[in-house]
Amino acid sequence: MKKLIFSLLSLSAFGHNLSFHKQIILEQGLKVQETLLGGLSGIRYDVSKNLLYAVSDDRARKSPARFYTFDVFENKNGLNFKVKDAIILKTGKGTNYRKGSVDFEDIEILDENNVIITSEGNLMSRYVQPPRVIVFEKSGKYSKDYLVDTKFKPHRENGHFVSGIRDNLAFEPLSFTPDKQHLFTGVEDALQQDGPVASTRTHSNVRLIRYTKTGSGYSPNEEFVYPLGPISNIETTVQSLAAQSGVPAVLALDKNNLLVMERTYYPLQNRTTVQLFKVTIEEDTTNVQGMHSLIDKKFKYVKKKLFVNFDEFLPKLSKDYRFLDNIEGLALGPNLRNGNQTLIIVSDDNFNKGQRTQFIVFEIKGKL
């Protein structure tokens, strides 16, 4: 039996301070500088340039690996985004990434000239690709990789992966603390050696990694465990079969407090639910960096409490698109004219004809 110490876990909501501001749906097939716009997986607002950055998780298949910038402005209809540029990301050799060699998922603004982007890697390609945290110049030129602990790198024995990331469930989230002294990333669901993925019967052990600023870079000094799930039943247990959950995004409020997004897809209903949890790394939360496996280990989870279930806002969405698409990105946005800051989420359309790029903007009344 697993020896686990649970922190106080409550699924009753805080009572959030978000109000619906606007939904923006982008048309499919939009071309930007000869690239196909879509697959937006991570977003970040650059206050100094008044630009929204959005990275595509296309795996360099539809177009070269890339991120986009959007001009941000407010008019009588509220906040708006207008796509501006497509920036092609380059390898250390200055070439385009091979198809399937990267799976870029989230983006952060490092400084005036550089961004940081996570890649999930790829276990299904001919050459297995590990997860990465990469620094690029804003021009798309490769700068360097940050260190990733070996426990996250896929390891295969007798034709089967026995440790490291699971395919398409690796480094999704990325977020700086406001003072940029710490950088968070983590896996979307449990590592192979950390137990099963989340289901309707059990939670899973998701590692959150806290990087700390060291000179001109960041080092992964700590790992904490976030309990993902269990997945909630929708209407009936049968209709919830095959549901998949994960952590696609986080937003660091400070070094010990985060907003963590949980997204669950119910294939039998073709429905997605998205929730935000307020998470606290307490003084006695266990740093599990030294544990290669979490199975049968004793540790204390981060504290987790529901902040908002975005289903609450479904009635506010336009009648022709009144559902949550494949939401993956989360970011603080600009202040509105009334002085209140915004929170933005975005969906990855998977380049699927039945899906769209869906921006939903919320007004924050007070502080998060």
Number of C-alpha atoms within 10 A of each C-alpha: 6 9 12 14 13 14 16 10 13 11 10 10 14 13 9 15 14 19 15 17 18 18 21 16 14 15 12 17 13 12 11 14 11 10 18 18 26 28 26 29 32 32 30 24 22 19 13 8 10 15 22 22 24 27 27 27 24 26 24 21 13 14 16 21 29 23 26 22 22 18 15 19 14 13 8 5 8 13 21 16 16 13 16 15 14 24 20 20 22 20 16 14 9 11 12 15 20 13 16 20 22 23 27 30 30 34 29 25 22 17 13 11 10 17 20 22 25 27 25 29 28 24 20 11 12 9 10 15 20 23 28 22 20 18 23 22 18 19 14 20 19 19 15 15 16 15 14 15 15 12 18 23 20 22 18 11 8 6 7 8 16 15 20 24 29 24 19 17 22 33 31 30 31 29 25 22 17 13 10 17 14 22 24 22 26 27 27 28 32 28 29 20 18 22 17 15 23 23 20 17 10 13 20 23 24 26 27 25 26 24 22 18 15 11 7 5 13 17 18 20 14 17 22 22 25 26 22 26 21 15 23 16 16 15 8 9 10 10 14 20 16 13 22 19 28 26 27 27 31 29 23 22 18 16 20 15 17 22 22 25 26 23 23 21 20 19 14 12 12 9 15 19 20 21 17 24 21 21 21 20 20 14 8 11 19 18 20 21 19 10 13 16 17 20 16 12 15 14 20 21 27 25 21 23 19 21 23 21 16 13 14 9 17 14 10 14 17 13 9 6 14 13 18 19 23 25 27 28 28 28 22 19 25 23 16 15 11 6 11 13 18 21 20 21 21 28 24 24 23 18 18 11 9 9 16 23 24 23 21 21 24 21 21 22 14 9 9 14
